[in-house]
Amino acid sequence: MRRLLCIFSAILAVSCSNNGLDRKLSELNRELERKEYHMERFRERMDSLRLELGLAQNDSLKWENAYSLFSAYSYVNVDSTRHYLDILSSYASSAELALRSEVCRIRTYGVEQDTDKLFASLSNVNSEKVSRNFKQRYFDELQRAFVLCPENTALKKEILSKALEFDGLGKDIRKRYEGLLLLYDEEAERALPYFSEAYKLASSNHIKALTSYNQATCYNMMGDKTRYCLWLAEAAIYDIKVPVSEYLSLIELSQALFLRGDYSNASKYIQVVLNDAIEGNWDSRIHISAAEQRTIFEALGKSQRQIVFLLNSFIAFLLISVASVLSLLILRSRQNRHLKSLNRTVTAINSRLKDEGRIKENYLFKYMEMSVEGIGRLEDYRHRVKQTLKEEGADALNAMLRSPYSRADYKTFYKNFDNTFLSLYPDFIKQVNSLMKEDCAFREEGVLNTDLRILATIRLGFNDSGQIARFLNIPASSVYTRRSAIRRNSTCSKEEFDLKIREII
């Protein structure tokens, strides 16, 4: 009896834990729907900081404003991180600011995962000369650099030990550093309470994200895969709020859910990682997420074949049972309706997979064709540059290089884009018009105008107005205005309209 009670308690604990994970994933999915809201707030903060930078009266204030921009963008975009490092370095008018700038450069090498430059730059910094009011930020920058460039555990422990000697550390930072020292010694059970305390004391969403990720790592080392996933989801939620676009938590969560057979969420999360990696120019994340997504798609294909086989087997068994037991006629009727529903679902999934494969093949061919054409045009341009320099001299070459950029290339791009897209979705304009008010329908002329191209990019998976603007070479404000106008002229809500555009096949 006692053994049965123990087994029942264990089963109940696992069930409750899984329910907790399901709720946390639902929370994460809701936060992902608010991702653009958090990014918009981030852009507003950055605009405000840039304004303060322009109004600052001395180099010290300018450096602090540039540092705030540098710190924020180091979680979002590699190119912007380098840009604001250059700006803050230009305002390093004192030895103190020069030293701080060198510390920031260490962090940038960590972001770029350039180990050689990181260690070379580290040797140029004398930690004893770092002033007290910058000391905690100094240790934060080193931690950040070595998280993204994780070699040399001994050096990381040495940095943590030096940091803990500093009495100015915040309580949440101190607890986290103490936990990390234990974690580097692979003492996960002892480290966990420190991270839990740091999470409770956390002074920002970023610290919440870091300590959640650290707790997930502990549970993973302890073999508790459900709590590992739960705390990765918690870390991802706070990463989105910060916002952060070079996720570790979302990549690991996708991999863990894939191993649990949750292909739907795994695919969704790795797609978010891939999109943000491309947007932020995080090269290492692009390779990791693309490989992970390919693995998920292959598993999905295998799973679909297994489902079809099981369904066919079940149908055969059902027909034999019905033929031998007439008393199950009512049950057979119900089962047949259920099976038809399942078959429609499987057919829809297979149709979707075929559609995705067709899109991939068509766009791969078009990409190769345009790449070859672009290489040829680049070679022609190089030839003209050399010929102009040889025959007409440097002045003529400078005049040639200063000549305004022609939009002919983008006209060609639009033409290729329209032809390729409409070959994949020949009824796209007709299906869009079915969502519009009668007097606001688009002309079905076999080509796309700017509004239809914006909708086409939404169908292909774009969502951010800035990303669409860069893709189509039009102002972001124009994209936002046009999207709003199109939605107002539709017969459904904003969220339902975008969803229906993405479902066009």
C-alpha positions in Angstrom: 0.0 0.0 0.0 2.8 2.4 0.9 4.6 1.6 -2.4 1.4 2.3 -4.4 1.0 5.6 -2.5 4.5 6.6 -3.4 4.0 5.8 -7.1 0.7 7.7 -7.1 2.4 10.7 -5.5 5.3 10.6 -8.1 2.8 10.4 -11.0 0.8 13.3 -9.5 3.9 15.4 -9.1 5.0 14.8 -12.8 1.5 15.7 -14.0 1.4 18.9 -12.0 4.9 19.8 -13.3 3.8 19.2 -16.9 0.7 21.3 -16.4 2.9 24.1 -15.0 5.1 23.9 -18.1 2.1 24.0 -20.4 0.9 27.2 -18.6 4.4 28.7 -18.9 4.6 28.0 -22.6 1.1 29.6 -23.1 2.5 32.7 -21.3 5.5 32.7 -23.5 3.4 32.5 -26.6 1.3 35.4 -25.4 4.5 37.4 -24.8 5.7 36.6 -28.3 2.5 38.1 -29.7 3.5 41.3 -27.8 7.1 41.2 -29.1 6.6 44.1 -31.6 5.2 46.2 -28.7 8.3 45.7 -26.7 10.5 46.5 -29.7 8.6 49.7 -30.3 9.1 50.8 -26.7 12.8 49.9 -27.1 13.0 52.1 -30.3 11.3 55.0 -28.4 13.9 54.7 -25.6 16.7 54.7 -28.1 15.3 57.8 -29.8 15.2 59.5 -26.5 18.8 58.5 -25.7 20.0 59.8 -29.1 18.2 63.1 -28.4 19.9 63.4 -25.0 23.3 62.5 -26.6 22.8 65.4 -29.1 21.9 67.8 -26.2 24.7 66.8 -23.8 27.0 69.7 -22.8 30.3 67.9 -22.2 32.2 64.7 -23.2 31.5 63.0 -19.9 27.7 63.2 -20.4 28.0 62.3 -24.0 30.0 59.2 -23.1 27.4 58.1 -20.6 24.6 58.5 -23.1 26.6 56.7 -25.8 27.3 53.9 -23.3 23.6 53.5 -22.6 23.0 53.1 -26.3 25.9 50.7 -26.7 24.7 48.6 -23.7 21.1 48.4 -25.0 22.0 47.6 -28.6 24.5 44.9 -27.5 21.5 42.7 -26.9 19.8 43.6 -30.2 22.1 44.3 -33.1 25.8 43.6 -33.7 26.3 46.5 -36.2 24.7 49.0 -33.8 26.9 47.7 -31.0 30.0 48.5 -33.0 28.6 51.8 -34.1 28.0 53.1 -30.6 31.3 51.7 -29.4 33.0 54.0 -31.9 30.9 56.9 -30.8 31.6 56.5 -27.0 35.3 56.0 -27.8 35.3 59.3 -29.6 34.2 61.0 -26.4 36.8 59.4 -24.2 38.5 62.7 -23.4 40.1 61.5 -20.1 42.1 58.5 -19.0 39.1 57.3 -17.0 36.8 57.4 -20.0 39.5 55.8 -22.2 39.8 52.9 -19.7 36.0 52.5 -19.7 35.9 52.5 -23.5 38.5 49.7 -23.6 36.3 47.7 -21.2 33.4 48.1 -23.6 35.6 47.0 -26.5 36.2 43.7 -24.6 32.5 43.2 -24.5 32.2 43.8 -28.2 34.9 41.2 -29.0 32.8 38.8 -26.8 29.7 39.7 -28.9 31.7 39.0 -32.1 33.2 35.8 -30.5 36.7 37.0 -31.4 38.7 35.2 -28.7 42.1 36.4 -29.7 41.2 40.1 -29.6 39.2 39.6 -26.5 42.2 38.3 -24.5 44.6 40.8 -26.1 42.2 43.7 -25.1 41.8 42.2 -21.6 45.5 42.3 -21.0 45.4 46.1 -21.7 43.0 46.8 -18.8 44.3 47.2 -15.3 41.3 46.4 -13.1 42.9 48.3 -10.2 42.6 51.5 -12.2 38.8 51.1 -12.8 37.1 53.7 -10.6 34.6 52.6 -7.9 31.6 54.1 -9.7 32.3 52.0 -12.7 33.5 48.8 -10.9 30.2 46.9 -11.0 29.7 47.8 -14.7 33.2 46.6 -15.4 32.5 43.2 -14.0 29.2 43.1 -15.8 31.0 43.8 -19.1 33.5 41.0 -18.5 30.7 38.6 -17.6 28.8 39.5 -20.8 32.0 39.0 -22.9 32.7 35.5 -21.5 29.1 34.3 -21.6 29.1 34.8 -25.4 32.7 33.5 -25.7 32.7 30.7 -23.2 36.3 29.3 -23.2 38.6 29.3 -20.2 36.5 28.5 -17.1 39.5 29.2 -14.8 39.7 32.8 -16.0 35.9 33.3 -15.6 36.2 32.0 -12.0 39.1 34.3 -11.3 37.0 37.3 -12.6 34.0 36.2 -10.4 36.3 36.0 -7.3 37.6 39.5 -7.9 34.1 40.8 -8.4 33.0 39.3 -5.1 35.8 41.1 -3.3 34.2 44.4 -4.4 31.7 45.6 -1.7 29.7 47.8 -4.1 28.0 44.9 -5.9 24.2 44.9 -5.9 22.6 42.1 -3.8 21.1 40.4 -6.8 24.4 40.5 -8.7 26.4 39.2 -5.7 24.0 36.2 -5.3 24.2 35.4 -8.9 28.0 35.6 -9.0 28.2 33.3 -6.0 25.9 30.8 -7.7 28.0 31.0 -10.9 31.1 30.1 -9.0 29.4 26.9 -7.8 27.9 26.2 -11.2 31.4 26.3 -12.8 32.4 23.7 -10.3 29.4 21.6 -11.5 27.7 21.9 -8.1 24.2 22.6 -9.5 22.3 21.7 -6.3 24.3 24.1 -4.2 24.2 26.8 -6.8 20.4 26.7 -7.3 19.4 28.5 -4.0 21.7 31.4 -4.9 20.1 31.9 -8.3 16.7 31.6 -6.8 17.5 34.3 -4.3 19.0 36.5 -7.0 15.8 36.0 -9.1 13.7 37.3 -6.1 16.0 40.3 -5.6 16.4 41.1 -9.3 16.4 44.8 -10.0 15.6 44.5 -13.7 14.0 42.3 -16.3 17.5 41.5 -17.6 18.6 40.1 -14.3 15.3 38.1 -14.1 16.2 36.6 -17.5 19.8 35.8 -16.5 18.9 34.2 -13.2 16.0 32.2 -14.8 18.5 30.9 -17.4 20.9 30.0 -14.6 18.2 28.1 -12.7 17.3 26.2 -16.0 21.0 25.2 -16.3 21.0 23.9 -12.8 17.9 21.8 -13.3 19.3 20.4 -16.6 22.5 19.3 -14.8 20.3 17.7 -12.1 18.3 15.8 -14.8 15.0 17.6 -14.2 14.0 18.2 -17.8 10.5 19.6 -17.1 11.8 22.3 -14.8 14.7 22.9 -17.2 12.1 23.8 -19.9 9.9 25.8 -17.5 12.8 28.1 -16.4 14.1 28.4 -20.0 10.6 29.6 -20.9 10.7 32.1 -18.0 14.1 33.4 -19.2 12.7 33.8 -22.7 9.7 35.8 -21.5 12.0 38.3 -19.8 14.4 38.3 -22.8 11.5 39.5 -24.9 10.6 42.2 -22.4 14.1 43.6 -22.3 14.3 43.1 -25.4 17.0 40.7 -26.3 17.4 39.2 -29.8 20.5 36.9 -29.4 18.6 34.3 -27.3 20.3 31.5 -25.6 17.1 30.6 -23.7 14.8 30.3 -26.7 17.4 28.2 -28.7 17.8 25.7 -25.8 14.0 25.7 -25.2 13.4 24.8 -28.8 15.9 22.0 -28.7 14.5 20.6 -25.4 10.9 20.8 -26.7 11.9 19.0 -29.9 13.3 16.1 -27.8 10.0 16.0 -25.9 8.1 15.7 -29.3 6.6 19.2 -29.1 7.5 20.0 -32.7 4.9 22.8 -33.1 6.4 25.1 -30.3 10.0 24.0 -31.1 9.5 25.1 -34.8 7.8 28.4 -33.7 10.6 29.3 -31.3 13.5 28.5 -33.6 11.8 30.6 -36.3 11.8 33.6 -33.9 15.4 33.0 -33.1 16.3 32.8 -36.8 14.4 35.9 -37.8 16.0 38.0 -34.9 19.4 36.5 -35.7 19.2 37.7 -39.3 17.8 41.1 -38.2 20.5 41.6 -35.6 23.4 40.1 -37.7 24.1 37.4 -35.1 26.1 35.0 -37.3 26.5 32.2 -34.9 22.8 32.2 -34.0 21.9 32.1 -37.7 23.9 28.9 -38.2 22.6 27.2 -35.0 18.9 28.1 -35.6 18.9 27.2 -39.3 20.4 23.8 -38.5 17.9 23.3 -35.7 14.9 24.3 -37.9 16.0 21.8 -40.6 16.1 19.0 -38.0 12.6 19.9 -36.8 11.2 19.9 -40.3 12.7 16.5 -41.0 11.2 15.1 -37.8 7.8 16.7 -38.8 7.9 14.9 -42.1 8.7 11.6 -40.4 5.9 12.2 -37.9 3.4 12.9 -40.6 4.2 9.5 -42.3 3.8 7.7 -39.0 0.4 9.4 -38.5 -0.8 8.4 -41.9 0.3 4.8 -41.3 -1.4 4.7 -37.9 -4.6 6.2 -39.3 -4.7 3.6 -42.2 -4.1 0.8 -39.7 -6.8 2.1 -37.5 -9.3 2.4 -40.4 -8.6 -1.2 -41.4 -9.1 -2.4 -37.9 -12.4 -0.4 -37.6 -13.8 -1.8 -40.8 -13.1 -5.4 -39.7 -14.7 -4.8 -36.3 -17.8 -3.2 -37.8 -18.2 -6.1 -40.2 -18.2 -8.6 -37.4 -20.1 -6.8 -34.7 -23.3 -5.1 -35.9 -24.0 -3.8 -32.4 -21.1 -1.2 -33.0 -22.9 0.6 -35.8 -23.5 3.7 -33.8 -19.9 3.7 -32.6 -18.7 3.2 -36.2 -20.7 6.3 -37.3 -19.1 8.4 -34.7 -15.7 7.1 -35.4 -16.1 7.7 -39.1 -16.9 11.3 -38.5 -13.9 11.6 -36.3 -11.6 9.9 -38.8 -12.9 12.3 -41.6 -12.0 15.2 -39.4 -8.5 13.7 -38.8 -8.1 13.0 -42.5 -8.9 16.6 -43.3 -6.4 17.8 -40.7 -3.7 15.5 -42.1 -4.6 16.5 -45.7 -4.3 20.2 -44.7 -1.0 19.6 -43.0 0.4 17.7 -46.0 -0.9 20.4 -48.4 0.8 23.0 -46.2 4.1 21.1 -46.2 3.9 20.7 -50.0 3.2 24.4 -50.3 6.2 25.2 -48.2 8.4 22.9 -50.2 7.2 24.5 -53.5 7.9 28.0 -52.1 11.4 26.9 -51.0 12.2 25.3 -54.4 10.9 28.3 -56.4 12.7 30.9 -54.2 15.9 28.9 -54.2 15.9 28.8 -58.0 15.1 32.6 -58.2 17.8 33.3 -55.6 20.4 31.4 -57.6 19.3 33.1 -60.8 19.5 36.6 -59.3 22.8 35.9 -57.5 24.4 34.8 -60.8 22.9 37.9 -62.5 24.2 40.1 -59.7 27.7 38.6 -59.9 27.7 39.3 -63.7 26.6 42.9 -63.1 29.2 43.4 -60.4 31.9 42.2 -62.8 30.7 44.6 -65.5 30.8 47.4 -63.1 34.3 46.5 -62.0 35.3 46.4 -65.6 33.8 49.9 -66.2 35.6 51.3 -63.1 39.0 50.0 -64.3 38.4 51.2 -67.9 37.3 54.7 -66.7 40.3 54.9 -64.4 42.7 53.8 -67.2 41.2 55.9 -70.1 39.9 59.0 -68.3 41.7 59.2 -65.1 40.8 59.6 -61.4 38.6 62.7 -61.8 36.3 60.9 -64.2 36.2 57.9 -61.8 35.2 60.1 -58.9 32.5 61.6 -61.0 31.3 58.2 -61.9 31.2 57.1 -58.3 29.4 60.2 -57.2 26.6 59.8 -59.8 23.2 59.3 -58.1 22.0 55.7 -57.5 19.4 54.6 -60.1 16.2 52.9 -59.0 16.3 50.7 -62.1 17.8 47.9 -60.0 14.8 48.0 -57.6 12.4 48.2 -60.5 13.9 44.9 -61.8 13.7 43.5 -58.2 10.0 44.5 -58.0 9.3 42.8 -61.3 11.1 39.6 -60.4 9.4 39.6 -56.9 6.0 40.1 -58.5 6.4 37.4 -61.1 7.8 34.9 -58.6 5.2 35.6 -55.9 2.2 35.5 -58.3 3.5 32.3 -59.8 3.3 30.8 -56.3 0.1 32.4 -55.3 -1.9 33.2 -58.6 -5.1 33.9 -56.7 -3.4 36.2 -54.1 -5.0 39.5 -55.2 -8.4 37.8 -55.5 -8.2 36.3 -52.0 -7.0 39.6 -50.6 -10.0 41.4 -52.2 -12.3 38.8 -50.5 -11.1 40.4 -47.2 -11.6 44.0 -48.3 -14.6 46.3 -48.4 -16.2 46.2 -51.9 -15.2 49.8 -52.8 -11.6 49.3 -51.5 -10.7 46.2 -53.6 -7.4 46.1 -55.6 -7.3 45.8 -59.3 -6.5 42.3 -60.6 -3.9 43.3 -63.2 -1.4 40.5 -62.7 1.1 42.8 -61.0 1.5 44.1 -57.4 1.4 47.7 -56.3 3.1 48.9 -53.1 0.2 47.9 -50.8 0.0 44.4 -52.3 3.7 44.0 -52.0 3.5 44.9 -48.3 0.8 42.2 -47.9 2.9 39.8 -49.9 5.8 40.2 -47.5 3.4 39.6 -44.6 2.3 36.3 -46.3 6.0 35.3 -46.5 6.5 35.7 -42.8 7.6 39.4 -42.4 5.9 41.3 -39.5 8.1 44.2 -38.4 7.3 47.4 -40.4 11.0 48.3 -40.4 12.0 45.0 -41.8 9.4 45.2 -44.5 10.6 48.8 -45.3 14.2 47.7 -45.8 13.1 44.7 -47.9 11.0 46.9 -50.3 13.2 50.0 -50.1 10.5 52.3 -48.8 10.2 54.5 -45.7 9.2 52.6 -42.5 6.6 55.3 -41.8 5.1 54.7 -45.2 4.8 51.0 -44.4 3.1 51.6 -41.1 0.7 54.1 -42.6 -0.2 51.9 -45.5 -0.7 48.8 -43.3 -3.0 50.8 -41.0 -5.0 52.1 -44.0 -5.4 48.6 -45.5 -6.6 47.2 -42.2 -9.2 50.0 -41.8 -10.5 49.1 -45.3 -10.8 45.4 -44.5 -13.9 43.6 -43.3 -12.2 42.0 -40.3 -10.2 43.0 -37.2 -6.5 43.9 -37.4 -5.3 40.6 -35.9 -7.7 38.5 -37.9 -6.7 40.3 -41.1 -3.0 39.6 -40.7 -3.7 35.9 -39.8 -5.9 35.4 -42.9 -3.2 37.0 -45.1 -0.7 34.5 -43.8 -3.1 31.6 -44.5 -3.5 32.4 -48.2 -2.4 29.4 -50.3 
